[in-house]
């Protein structure tokens, strides 16, 4: 099939509700079949579009805008840094905001991390984590370690390396023929609501997953494994899925037993999103990793930045041998990005935003459960799960029940229909599909990840519009 035309002269217009919606042309090859609405300005969690409408961002783009737009402290820091130093190449010169940001990240890790490497985003952070882990064993003369183990229904980035590491069927599909299947291997997801057996306790489920990981180590050769890699809380692939209690402690025990590294991907869940600075502090058995990737909440959308955090063990393995990280990019440790990120982190601390998250998060959950799970709620028969923590929540739907036989979505994916309806009503959310089975072809989930400074009134508005959109789509689909 020929690609959709997206030049300034010709553009494919989307079909919505059976009618073609006209749109302005675009010279961008977008990630959608149409040109998304264009943002003209933004303040806090409100974004004004070019057509004059103002919408409330309830998902921070993709769990990124953790303090909203146009915060005066960050704007000031960026302007001041532009006047000082806008760019240096980090193999020639370091810069003050990069050094200060690194010190802050180490100082707030409660001893978990020793050194930091900066990159330009989440995919780069995970690619950097992969390479750092391999370099650690290369420098420590364990050259036979070449295998990574990750999980099915995971997502770790959009580079070829991170797509190989992850197991996201839809995103892998176009590139499957050129992905590395020799060095990247997968075990079951830690997704109890879908995959825990009816006769299993939580402890038995965790033990089954631990044994599966150990069996994979033994199959590959224990001394050939570089690391086990996991998202502390799974992101868009399955929709804010935390692991069962004791899972990460069990997985790390396998890594420790065979001398492999334990790597956590907190690109989406980290830097305060779950109500603690690091998601593993609250949703990962408080088990610190050997290497951790962070990104979205680090810069809060004010800068394209990510970071790779490493433990003293890994840091010493590099410092005592090569003495340097054999990985880099042109915009690594960019002064503007680091200045913006430093300001964002100071805002989170000084305005006590994690404390706000710990208040508004449970309130958001309570409203979702009241409006979607109560006996008289129109959506209740189709709500499979409401889950999350802090400022990150998801609602998963299941349309395999007898009640679902009376619904006809006319070929449209429910999650995407709700996302579109929310936008029509002035609310930005994220809808995703394919997280209900290992094949990635079933399931609908919707995610909310508001800014850490979200107010009680905004939470109420988010839930009101969100639920109304869900109920409208269900009502319109009834046959």
Secondary structure as a PSIPRED ss2 file (coil, helix, strand):
# PSIPRED VFORMAT (PSIPRED V4.0)

   1 X C   1.000  0.000  0.000
   2 X C   1.000  0.000  0.000
   3 X C   1.000  0.000  0.000
   4 X C   1.000  0.000  0.000
   5 X C   1.000  0.000  0.000
   6 X E   0.000  0.000  1.000
   7 X C   1.000  0.000  0.000
   8 X C   1.000  0.000  0.000
   9 X C   1.000  0.000  0.000
  10 X C   1.000  0.000  0.000
  11 X E   0.000  0.000  1.000
  12 X C   1.000  0.000  0.000
  13 X C   1.000  0.000  0.000
  14 X C   1.000  0.000  0.000
  15 X E   0.000  0.000  1.000
  16 X E   0.000  0.000  1.000
  17 X C   1.000  0.000  0.000
  18 X C   1.000  0.000  0.000
  19 X E   0.000  0.000  1.000
  20 X E   0.000  0.000  1.000
  21 X C   1.000  0.000  0.000
  22 X C   1.000  0.000  0.000
  23 X C   1.000  0.000  0.000
  24 X C   1.000  0.000  0.000
  25 X C   1.000  0.000  0.000
  26 X C   1.000  0.000  0.000
  27 X C   1.000  0.000  0.000
  28 X C   1.000  0.000  0.000
  29 X C   1.000  0.000  0.000
  30 X C   1.000  0.000  0.000
  31 X C   1.000  0.000  0.000
  32 X C   1.000  0.000  0.000
  33 X C   1.000  0.000  0.000
  34 X C   1.000  0.000  0.000
  35 X C   1.000  0.000  0.000
  36 X C   1.000  0.000  0.000
  37 X C   1.000  0.000  0.000
  38 X C   1.000  0.000  0.000
  39 X E   0.000  0.000  1.000
  40 X E   0.000  0.000  1.000
  41 X E   0.000  0.000  1.000
  42 X E   0.000  0.000  1.000
  43 X E   0.000  0.000  1.000
  44 X E   0.000  0.000  1.000
  45 X C   1.000  0.000  0.000
  46 X E   0.000  0.000  1.000
  47 X E   0.000  0.000  1.000
  48 X E   0.000  0.000  1.000
  49 X E   0.000  0.000  1.000
  50 X C   1.000  0.000  0.000
  51 X C   1.000  0.000  0.000
  52 X C   1.000  0.000  0.000
  53 X C   1.000  0.000  0.000
  54 X E   0.000  0.000  1.000
  55 X E   0.000  0.000  1.000
  56 X E   0.000  0.000  1.000
  57 X E   0.000  0.000  1.000
  58 X C   1.000  0.000  0.000
  59 X C   1.000  0.000  0.000
  60 X H   0.000  1.000  0.000
  61 X H   0.000  1.000  0.000
  62 X H   0.000  1.000  0.000
  63 X H   0.000  1.000  0.000
  64 X C   1.000  0.000  0.000
  65 X C   1.000  0.000  0.000
  66 X C   1.000  0.000  0.000
  67 X C   1.000  0.000  0.000
  68 X C   1.000  0.000  0.000
  69 X E   0.000  0.000  1.000
  70 X C   1.000  0.000  0.000
  71 X C   1.000  0.000  0.000
  72 X H   0.000  1.000  0.000
  73 X H   0.000  1.000  0.000
  74 X H   0.000  1.000  0.000
  75 X H   0.000  1.000  0.000
  76 X H   0.000  1.000  0.000
  77 X H   0.000  1.000  0.000
  78 X H   0.000  1.000  0.000
  79 X H   0.000  1.000  0.000
  80 X H   0.000  1.000  0.000
  81 X H   0.000  1.000  0.000
  82 X H   0.000  1.000  0.000
  83 X H   0.000  1.000  0.000
  84 X H   0.000  1.000  0.000
  85 X C   1.000  0.000  0.000
  86 X C   1.000  0.000  0.000
  87 X C   1.000  0.000  0.000
  88 X C   1.000  0.000  0.000
  89 X C   1.000  0.000  0.000
  90 X C   1.000  0.000  0.000
  91 X C   1.000  0.000  0.000
  92 X C   1.000  0.000  0.000
  93 X C   1.000  0.000  0.000
  94 X C   1.000  0.000  0.000
  95 X C   1.000  0.000  0.000
  96 X H   0.000  1.000  0.000
  97 X H   0.000  1.000  0.000
  98 X H   0.000  1.000  0.000
  99 X H   0.000  1.000  0.000
 100 X H   0.000  1.000  0.000
 101 X H   0.000  1.000  0.000
 102 X H   0.000  1.000  0.000
 103 X H   0.000  1.000  0.000
 104 X H   0.000  1.000  0.000
 105 X H   0.000  1.000  0.000
 106 X H   0.000  1.000  0.000
 107 X H   0.000  1.000  0.000
 108 X C   1.000  0.000  0.000
 109 X C   1.000  0.000  0.000
 110 X C   1.000  0.000  0.000
 111 X C   1.000  0.000  0.000
 112 X C   1.000  0.000  0.000
 113 X C   1.000  0.000  0.000
 114 X C   1.000  0.000  0.000
 115 X E   0.000  0.000  1.000
 116 X E   0.000  0.000  1.000
 117 X E   0.000  0.000  1.000
 118 X E   0.000  0.000  1.000
 119 X E   0.000  0.000  1.000
 120 X C   1.000  0.000  0.000
 121 X C   1.000  0.000  0.000
 122 X H   0.000  1.000  0.000
 123 X H   0.000  1.000  0.000
 124 X H   0.000  1.000  0.000
 125 X H   0.000  1.000  0.000
 126 X H   0.000  1.000  0.000
 127 X H   0.000  1.000  0.000
 128 X H   0.000  1.000  0.000
 129 X H   0.000  1.000  0.000
 130 X H   0.000  1.000  0.000
 131 X H   0.000  1.000  0.000
 132 X H   0.000  1.000  0.000
 133 X H   0.000  1.000  0.000
 134 X H   0.000  1.000  0.000
 135 X H   0.000  1.000  0.000
 136 X H   0.000  1.000  0.000
 137 X H   0.000  1.000  0.000
 138 X H   0.000  1.000  0.000
 139 X H   0.000  1.000  0.000
 140 X C   1.000  0.000  0.000
 141 X C   1.000  0.000  0.000
 142 X C   1.000  0.000  0.000
 143 X C   1.000  0.000  0.000
 144 X C   1.000  0.000  0.000
 145 X C   1.000  0.000  0.000
 146 X C   1.000  0.000  0.000
 147 X E   0.000  0.000  1.000
 148 X E   0.000  0.000  1.000
 149 X E   0.000  0.000  1.000
 150 X E   0.000  0.000  1.000
 151 X E   0.000  0.000  1.000
 152 X C   1.000  0.000  0.000
 153 X C   1.000  0.000  0.000
 154 X E   0.000  0.000  1.000
 155 X C   1.000  0.000  0.000
 156 X C   1.000  0.000  0.000
 157 X C   1.000  0.000  0.000
 158 X C   1.000  0.000  0.000
 159 X C   1.000  0.000  0.000
 160 X H   0.000  1.000  0.000
 161 X H   0.000  1.000  0.000
 162 X H   0.000  1.000  0.000
 163 X H   0.000  1.000  0.000
 164 X H   0.000  1.000  0.000
 165 X H   0.000  1.000  0.000
 166 X C   1.000  0.000  0.000
 167 X E   0.000  0.000  1.000
 168 X C   1.000  0.000  0.000
 169 X H   0.000  1.000  0.000
 170 X H   0.000  1.000  0.000
 171 X H   0.000  1.000  0.000
 172 X H   0.000  1.000  0.000
 173 X H   0.000  1.000  0.000
 174 X H   0.000  1.000  0.000
 175 X H   0.000  1.000  0.000
 176 X H   0.000  1.000  0.000
 177 X H   0.000  1.000  0.000
 178 X H   0.000  1.000  0.000
 179 X C   1.000  0.000  0.000
 180 X C   1.000  0.000  0.000
 181 X C   1.000  0.000  0.000
 182 X C   1.000  0.000  0.000
 183 X C   1.000  0.000  0.000
 184 X E   0.000  0.000  1.000
 185 X E   0.000  0.000  1.000
 186 X E   0.000  0.000  1.000
 187 X E   0.000  0.000  1.000
 188 X C   1.000  0.000  0.000
 189 X C   1.000  0.000  0.000
 190 X C   1.000  0.000  0.000
 191 X C   1.000  0.000  0.000
 192 X H   0.000  1.000  0.000
 193 X H   0.000  1.000  0.000
 194 X H   0.000  1.000  0.000
 195 X H   0.000  1.000  0.000
 196 X C   1.000  0.000  0.000
 197 X C   1.000  0.000  0.000
 198 X C   1.000  0.000  0.000
 199 X C   1.000  0.000  0.000
 200 X C   1.000  0.000  0.000
 201 X C   1.000  0.000  0.000
 202 X H   0.000  1.000  0.000
 203 X H   0.000  1.000  0.000
 204 X H   0.000  1.000  0.000
 205 X H   0.000  1.000  0.000
 206 X H   0.000  1.000  0.000
 207 X H   0.000  1.000  0.000
 208 X H   0.000  1.000  0.000
 209 X H   0.000  1.000  0.000
 210 X H   0.000  1.000  0.000
 211 X H   0.000  1.000  0.000
 212 X H   0.000  1.000  0.000
 213 X H   0.000  1.000  0.000
 214 X H   0.000  1.000  0.000
 215 X H   0.000  1.000  0.000
 216 X H   0.000  1.000  0.000
 217 X H   0.000  1.000  0.000
 218 X H   0.000  1.000  0.000
 219 X H   0.000  1.000  0.000
 220 X H   0.000  1.000  0.000
 221 X C   1.000  0.000  0.000
 222 X H   0.000  1.000  0.000
 223 X H   0.000  1.000  0.000
 224 X H   0.000  1.000  0.000
 225 X E   0.000  0.000  1.000
 226 X E   0.000  0.000  1.000
 227 X E   0.000  0.000  1.000
 228 X E   0.000  0.000  1.000
 229 X E   0.000  0.000  1.000
 230 X E   0.000  0.000  1.000
 231 X E   0.000  0.000  1.000
 232 X C   1.000  0.000  0.000
 233 X E   0.000  0.000  1.000
 234 X E   0.000  0.000  1.000
 235 X C   1.000  0.000  0.000
 236 X C   1.000  0.000  0.000
 237 X C   1.000  0.000  0.000
 238 X C   1.000  0.000  0.000
 239 X C   1.000  0.000  0.000
 240 X C   1.000  0.000  0.000
 241 X E   0.000  0.000  1.000
 242 X E   0.000  0.000  1.000
 243 X C   1.000  0.000  0.000
 244 X C   1.000  0.000  0.000
 245 X C   1.000  0.000  0.000
 246 X C   1.000  0.000  0.000
 247 X H   0.000  1.000  0.000
 248 X H   0.000  1.000  0.000
 249 X H   0.000  1.000  0.000
 250 X H   0.000  1.000  0.000
 251 X H   0.000  1.000  0.000
 252 X H   0.000  1.000  0.000
 253 X H   0.000  1.000  0.000
 254 X H   0.000  1.000  0.000
 255 X H   0.000  1.000  0.000
 256 X H   0.000  1.000  0.000
 257 X H   0.000  1.000  0.000
 258 X H   0.000  1.000  0.000
 259 X C   1.000  0.000  0.000
 260 X C   1.000  0.000  0.000
 261 X E   0.000  0.000  1.000
 262 X E   0.000  0.000  1.000
 263 X E   0.000  0.000  1.000
 264 X E   0.000  0.000  1.000
 265 X E   0.000  0.000  1.000
 266 X E   0.000  0.000  1.000
 267 X C   1.000  0.000  0.000
 268 X C   1.000  0.000  0.000
 269 X C   1.000  0.000  0.000
 270 X C   1.000  0.000  0.000
 271 X C   1.000  0.000  0.000
 272 X C   1.000  0.000  0.000
 273 X C   1.000  0.000  0.000
 274 X C   1.000  0.000  0.000
 275 X C   1.000  0.000  0.000
 276 X C   1.000  0.000  0.000
 277 X C   1.000  0.000  0.000
 278 X C   1.000  0.000  0.000
 279 X C   1.000  0.000  0.000
 280 X H   0.000  1.000  0.000
 281 X H   0.000  1.000  0.000
 282 X H   0.000  1.000  0.000
 283 X H   0.000  1.000  0.000
 284 X C   1.000  0.000  0.000
 285 X C   1.000  0.000  0.000
 286 X C   1.000  0.000  0.000
 287 X C   1.000  0.000  0.000
 288 X C   1.000  0.000  0.000
 289 X C   1.000  0.000  0.000
 290 X C   1.000  0.000  0.000
 291 X E   0.000  0.000  1.000
 292 X E   0.000  0.000  1.000
 293 X E   0.000  0.000  1.000
 294 X E   0.000  0.000  1.000
 295 X C   1.000  0.000  0.000
 296 X H   0.000  1.000  0.000
 297 X H   0.000  1.000  0.000
 298 X H   0.000  1.000  0.000
 299 X H   0.000  1.000  0.000
 300 X C   1.000  0.000  0.000
 301 X C   1.000  0.000  0.000
 302 X C   1.000  0.000  0.000
 303 X C   1.000  0.000  0.000
 304 X C   1.000  0.000  0.000
 305 X C   1.000  0.000  0.000
 306 X E   0.000  0.000  1.000
 307 X E   0.000  0.000  1.000
 308 X E   0.000  0.000  1.000
 309 X E   0.000  0.000  1.000
 310 X E   0.000  0.000  1.000
 311 X C   1.000  0.000  0.000
 312 X H   0.000  1.000  0.000
 313 X H   0.000  1.000  0.000
 314 X H   0.000  1.000  0.000
 315 X H   0.000  1.000  0.000
 316 X H   0.000  1.000  0.000
 317 X H   0.000  1.000  0.000
 318 X H   0.000  1.000  0.000
 319 X H   0.000  1.000  0.000
 320 X C   1.000  0.000  0.000
 321 X C   1.000  0.000  0.000
 322 X C   1.000  0.000  0.000
 323 X C   1.000  0.000  0.000
 324 X C   1.000  0.000  0.000
 325 X C   1.000  0.000  0.000
 326 X C   1.000  0.000  0.000
 327 X C   1.000  0.000  0.000
 328 X C   1.000  0.000  0.000
 329 X C   1.000  0.000  0.000
 330 X C   1.000  0.000  0.000
 331 X C   1.000  0.000  0.000
 332 X C   1.000  0.000  0.000
 333 X C   1.000  0.000  0.000
 334 X C   1.000  0.000  0.000
 335 X H   0.000  1.000  0.000
 336 X H   0.000  1.000  0.000
 337 X H   0.000  1.000  0.000
 338 X H   0.000  1.000  0.000
 339 X H   0.000  1.000  0.000
 340 X H   0.000  1.000  0.000
 341 X H   0.000  1.000  0.000
 342 X H   0.000  1.000  0.000
 343 X H   0.000  1.000  0.000
 344 X H   0.000  1.000  0.000
 345 X H   0.000  1.000  0.000
 346 X H   0.000  1.000  0.000
 347 X H   0.000  1.000  0.000
 348 X H   0.000  1.000  0.000
 349 X H   0.000  1.000  0.000
 350 X H   0.000  1.000  0.000
 351 X C   1.000  0.000  0.000
 352 X C   1.000  0.000  0.000
 353 X H   0.000  1.000  0.000
 354 X H   0.000  1.000  0.000
 355 X H   0.000  1.000  0.000
 356 X H   0.000  1.000  0.000
 357 X H   0.000  1.000  0.000
 358 X H   0.000  1.000  0.000
 359 X H   0.000  1.000  0.000
 360 X H   0.000  1.000  0.000
 361 X H   0.000  1.000  0.000
 362 X H   0.000  1.000  0.000
 363 X H   0.000  1.000  0.000
 364 X H   0.000  1.000  0.000
 365 X H   0.000  1.000  0.000
 366 X H   0.000  1.000  0.000
 367 X H   0.000  1.000  0.000
 368 X H   0.000  1.000  0.000
 369 X H   0.000  1.000  0.000
 370 X H   0.000  1.000  0.000
 371 X H   0.000  1.000  0.000
 372 X H   0.000  1.000  0.000
 373 X H   0.000  1.000  0.000
 374 X C   1.000  0.000  0.000
 375 X C   1.000  0.000  0.000
 376 X C   1.000  0.000  0.000
 377 X C   1.000  0.000  0.000
 378 X C   1.000  0.000  0.000
 379 X C   1.000  0.000  0.000
 380 X H   0.000  1.000  0.000
 381 X H   0.000  1.000  0.000
 382 X H   0.000  1.000  0.000
 383 X E   0.000  0.000  1.000
 384 X E   0.000  0.000  1.000
 385 X E   0.000  0.000  1.000
 386 X E   0.000  0.000  1.000
 387 X E   0.000  0.000  1.000
 388 X E   0.000  0.000  1.000
 389 X E   0.000  0.000  1.000
 390 X C   1.000  0.000  0.000
 391 X C   1.000  0.000  0.000
 392 X E   0.000  0.000  1.000
 393 X E   0.000  0.000  1.000
 394 X E   0.000  0.000  1.000
 395 X E   0.000  0.000  1.000
 396 X E   0.000  0.000  1.000
 397 X E   0.000  0.000  1.000
 398 X C   1.000  0.000  0.000
 399 X C   1.000  0.000  0.000
 400 X C   1.000  0.000  0.000
 401 X C   1.000  0.000  0.000
 402 X H   0.000  1.000  0.000
 403 X H   0.000  1.000  0.000
 404 X H   0.000  1.000  0.000
 405 X H   0.000  1.000  0.000
 406 X H   0.000  1.000  0.000
 407 X E   0.000  0.000  1.000
 408 X C   1.000  0.000  0.000
 409 X C   1.000  0.000  0.000
 410 X C   1.000  0.000  0.000
 411 X C   1.000  0.000  0.000
 412 X C   1.000  0.000  0.000
 413 X C   1.000  0.000  0.000
 414 X H   0.000  1.000  0.000
 415 X H   0.000  1.000  0.000
 416 X H   0.000  1.000  0.000
 417 X H   0.000  1.000  0.000
 418 X H   0.000  1.000  0.000
 419 X H   0.000  1.000  0.000
 420 X H   0.000  1.000  0.000
 421 X H   0.000  1.000  0.000
 422 X H   0.000  1.000  0.000
 423 X H   0.000  1.000  0.000
 424 X H   0.000  1.000  0.000
 425 X C   1.000  0.000  0.000
 426 X C   1.000  0.000  0.000
 427 X E   0.000  0.000  1.000
 428 X E   0.000  0.000  1.000
 429 X C   1.000  0.000  0.000
 430 X E   0.000  0.000  1.000
 431 X E   0.000  0.000  1.000
 432 X E   0.000  0.000  1.000
 433 X E   0.000  0.000  1.000
 434 X C   1.000  0.000  0.000
 435 X C   1.000  0.000  0.000
 436 X C   1.000  0.000  0.000
 437 X C   1.000  0.000  0.000
 438 X C   1.000  0.000  0.000
 439 X C   1.000  0.000  0.000
 440 X C   1.000  0.000  0.000
 441 X C   1.000  0.000  0.000
 442 X C   1.000  0.000  0.000
 443 X C   1.000  0.000  0.000
 444 X E   0.000  0.000  1.000
 445 X E   0.000  0.000  1.000
 446 X E   0.000  0.000  1.000
 447 X E   0.000  0.000  1.000
 448 X E   0.000  0.000  1.000
 449 X C   1.000  0.000  0.000
 450 X C   1.000  0.000  0.000
 451 X C   1.000  0.000  0.000
 452 X C   1.000  0.000  0.000
 453 X C   1.000  0.000  0.000
 454 X C   1.000  0.000  0.000
 455 X C   1.000  0.000  0.000
 456 X H   0.000  1.000  0.000
 457 X H   0.000  1.000  0.000
 458 X H   0.000  1.000  0.000
 459 X H   0.000  1.000  0.000
 460 X H   0.000  1.000  0.000
 461 X H   0.000  1.000  0.000
 462 X H   0.000  1.000  0.000
 463 X H   0.000  1.000  0.000
 464 X H   0.000  1.000  0.000
 465 X H   0.000  1.000  0.000
 466 X H   0.000  1.000  0.000
 467 X H   0.000  1.000  0.000
 468 X H   0.000  1.000  0.000
 469 X H   0.000  1.000  0.000
 470 X H   0.000  1.000  0.000
 471 X H   0.000  1.000  0.000
 472 X H   0.000  1.000  0.000
 473 X H   0.000  1.000  0.000
 474 X H   0.000  1.000  0.000
 475 X H   0.000  1.000  0.000
 476 X H   0.000  1.000  0.000
 477 X C   1.000  0.000  0.000
 478 X E   0.000  0.000  1.000
 479 X C   1.000  0.000  0.000
